Amino acid sequence: MKHKTYIYVLIFFSMLFWGCSFIWSKIVFNYYNPITTIFLRLVLSTIILYTGLKIFNRTEKIYMEDIRLFLLSALFNPFIYFLGENYGLKFSTPSICAVVIATIPLFTTLMARFMLKEKLPFINILGILLSFSGIVLMLVNKDLSLNASPLGIVFLLVAVMAAASYSILLKKLTYKYSAFTIILIQNFIGILYFLPFFLIFELRNFLTVKPNAELISSLLMLAIFASSLAFVFFAIAVREIGVSRTNVFSNTIPVFTAIFSYFILSEYFSFNKIAGMIIVVAGVMLTQLNKLNKLNSP
């Protein structure tokens, strides 16, 4: 029982850190563009994780037969996922971004249906339709105009699809390596993926910015909590209780984001936005009910 409680505590903090990451990123965007933000948080996270593994003598050997899986998983996350999430956040608000990201379990279910030919019970189909209606409610004004950038929503959906694919690949890696090693290697590969884009498109802007306390603290928060601990905690949970159970808790990310966005960024919450958030979270939960019942049955 203690072991199970420990896992759920890790999941709670993982979702809390990811919920706050939208706020920290929005602050950093006042100084840097998305690619620079991602690149710096990955560099800092890699240094932190590598130092920790060295200090505690927990470094692991990476086998050649797993290199391809590491390269592919890092392509989905952090590369494609962070591009989609950060540019989506740049063109929308933290709360909208968090709600769309919270549909990752929903899209994981859809991918399983079409790629793995898994059957979808009626309640799961109802949950999918409910979630999409919630997103529409959040994004459409009374005059049917959009209150968020269509480009931002497209970027966020790309991030969601990348995360759903990443979850499946992550499960395979957790059988052979510790969570700290997996995130360290994926972040390092992510740095290599982002480096050319950073040097070509954003280095000049990076050199013109004079860092201050707000920028440095927000970057450190992203690196330590969002890019290191949150992913490590998530990987541990995936290994212990599986992808479906762990992904269900992503429903709580919009709640954390909404709370901190209101108090830190003074984001305005209309009735449509609040109602849409509740509907999306309820819909995603419905898409997972059948899976959780199977997992909890003896």
Secondary structure, DSSP 8 states (H G I E B T S, - for coil): -HHHHHHHHHHHHHHHHHHHHHHHHHHHTTTS-HHHHHHHHHHHHHHHHHHHHHHTT------GGGHHHHHHHHIIIIIIHHHHHHHHHHTS-HHHHHHHHTTHHHHHHHHHHHHS-----HHHHHHHHHHHHHHHHHHB-TTS-BSS-HHHHHHHHHHHHHHHHHHHHHHHHHTTS-HHHHHHHHHHHHHHHHHHHIIIIIHHHHHH----HHHHHHHHHIIIIIIIIHHHHHHHHHHHH-HHHHHHGGGGHHHHHHHHHHHHS-----HHHHHHHHHHHHHHHHHHHHHHHHHH--
